[in-house]
Amino acid sequence: MNILTGKRILVVEDEVLVAMLLEDMVTQLGADLAGSVSNLEDGLAFVEDQDFDAAILDMNLGDYDSRPIADRLQSRGIPYLLATGYGESAGNPHGVTILEKPYVIEQIEFALQSLWA
């Protein structure tokens, strides 16, 4: 059985094409897309108002840092992955798995599965 089946994943990404790629990968892996947001304000609102199982969170959302979303996910006990093109140098406020851009589906699959291993 696929561990990702039925898991609802939030994508927080400000680059439209990257968001579309992640959305496709999430569904190809058998998970459900809980939602996709592109900025800090919408991300915080989604985390407050919606039920979902995990998130893929881009570290940089335009002119903003996504740490407030990471903090709220942490306080709600919702696992998440940080996505960045800057590697570990981007910072990691809660010591979670970092996904380095550009993505490959195997990397996304392994990282998401590790959230429930």
Summary of the structure (lengths in Angstrom):
residues: 117
radius of gyration: 12.7
end to end distance: 13.4
largest distance: 40.8
contacts: 355
relative contact order: 0.20
helix: 40%
strand: 24%
